[in-house]
């Protein structure tokens, strides 16, 4: 079995989509939108541990700065806290993710690589953007446009 020096544990029994903040050593963090918290955090944990064992860090990946920081500062503790509330729909999760990314943009403690909430690619077979309904994506894109007009 491969060594796992880094473990990220949130609410493993929560099957609901959510937005969480993953904090390392109480000073650096990333914002993560999850289809399921356990699945998404497990994927991040696996990628982080593979990188820590000598794998490559994708410079275009959402969490590459976080992975670099964690690898350079081993021995810290991960903490997962909810940003969203139970029952938030996909549109609300996209808005929350964007608001958190905006709020952290000038904060050196936030280590996300992306500046816009992630929308998975459209799947012709399911008719969804990953797990997100097209209506939520359209509403979010309209929200972004309205917000940009008010920011000018």
C-alpha positions in Angstrom: 0.0 0.0 0.0 1.3 3.5 -0.9 2.2 5.9 1.9 -0.4 8.6 2.5 1.3 11.4 4.4 -1.6 13.8 3.8 -5.2 13.0 4.8 -8.2 15.2 4.1 -11.3 14.3 6.0 -14.6 16.1 5.8 -18.0 14.7 6.5 -17.6 11.3 4.8 -21.3 10.6 5.1 -22.6 13.7 3.5 -23.9 12.8 0.0 -25.0 16.3 -0.9 -23.2 18.7 -3.2 -21.5 21.5 -1.3 -18.8 24.1 -1.2 -16.0 23.7 1.4 -12.9 25.4 2.5 -9.9 23.1 3.0 -7.4 24.7 5.4 -3.8 23.6 5.9 -2.0 24.6 9.1 -4.6 27.2 9.8 -3.0 29.6 7.4 -3.5 28.5 3.8 -6.7 27.3 2.1 -8.5 26.3 -1.0 -12.2 26.6 -2.0 -13.7 23.4 -3.3 -17.1 22.7 -4.9 -18.0 19.0 -4.4 -20.5 16.8 -6.1 -20.0 14.6 -3.0 -17.6 15.7 -0.3 -16.1 12.3 0.3 -15.4 11.7 -3.4 -14.0 15.1 -4.3 -11.8 15.4 -1.2 -10.5 11.8 -1.8 -9.5 12.8 -5.3 -7.7 15.9 -4.0 -6.0 13.8 -1.3 -4.9 11.2 -3.8 -3.4 13.8 -6.2 -1.7 15.6 -3.3 -0.1 12.3 -2.1 0.9 11.3 -5.6 2.7 14.6 -6.0 4.3 14.3 -2.5 5.7 10.9 -3.5 7.4 12.5 -6.5 4.7 12.8 -9.1 4.1 15.8 -11.3 2.0 18.8 -10.3 -0.1 20.1 -13.1 0.6 23.8 -13.2 -2.9 24.3 -14.8 -4.6 22.3 -12.1 -7.0 24.0 -9.7 -5.0 23.3 -6.6 -1.3 23.3 -7.8 -0.3 26.2 -5.5 -1.9 24.3 -2.6 -0.1 21.1 -3.4 3.2 23.0 -3.7 2.7 24.7 -0.3 1.7 21.4 1.5 4.6 19.5 0.0 7.0 22.3 1.1 5.5 22.4 4.6 4.9 18.8 5.7 3.4 17.8 9.0 0.5 20.1 9.0 -3.1 19.5 9.7 -6.0 19.6 7.2 -9.4 21.0 8.3 -12.6 21.1 6.2 -15.3 23.6 6.9 -18.6 24.2 5.0 -19.1 27.3 3.1 -22.5 26.2 1.8 -25.6 25.1 3.7 -27.5 21.9 3.4 -30.0 22.1 0.5 -28.2 24.7 -1.5 -28.9 24.0 -5.2 -26.2 23.9 -8.0 -26.7 27.5 -8.9 -26.3 28.7 -5.3 -23.1 26.5 -5.1 -21.6 28.1 -8.2 -22.4 31.6 -6.8 -20.9 30.7 -3.4 -17.8 29.3 -5.0 -17.4 32.5 -7.1 -17.9 34.7 -4.2 -15.3 32.9 -2.1 -12.8 33.0 -5.0 -13.5 36.7 -5.4 -13.1 37.3 -1.7 -9.8 35.4 -1.6 -8.3 36.8 -4.8 -6.1 39.4 -3.1 -5.5 37.2 0.0 -2.2 35.3 -0.2 -3.7 32.6 2.1 -6.0 31.4 -0.7 -4.1 29.0 -2.9 -6.7 28.3 -5.6 -5.3 28.4 -9.1 -8.6 29.4 -10.8 -10.4 32.8 -10.6 -13.8 31.6 -11.9 -16.1 28.9 -10.4 -15.5 25.6 -12.2 -18.2 24.3 -14.6 -17.4 20.8 -15.8 -17.7 20.1 -19.5 -21.1 19.4 -21.0 -22.0 15.7 -21.5 -24.2 15.1 -24.5 -25.4 11.8 -23.1 -26.6 13.0 -19.7 -27.5 16.6 -20.7 -25.6 17.9 -17.7 -22.4 19.8 -17.1 -20.8 17.0 -15.1 -23.4 16.9 -12.4 -24.7 20.4 -12.8 -28.0 21.0 -14.6 -27.9 23.3 -17.7 -30.3 25.7 -16.0 -28.0 26.3 -13.1 -25.1 27.0 -15.5 -27.1 29.4 -17.5 -28.4 31.2 -14.4 -24.8 31.4 -13.1 -23.5 32.8 -16.4 -26.2 35.4 -16.3 -25.4 36.3 -12.7 -21.7 36.7 -13.8 -22.7 39.1 -16.6 -25.0 41.2 -14.3 -22.3 41.3 -11.7 -19.6 42.5 -14.2 -21.9 45.3 -15.2 -22.3 46.5 -11.6 -18.6 46.2 -11.0 -17.8 48.7 -13.8 
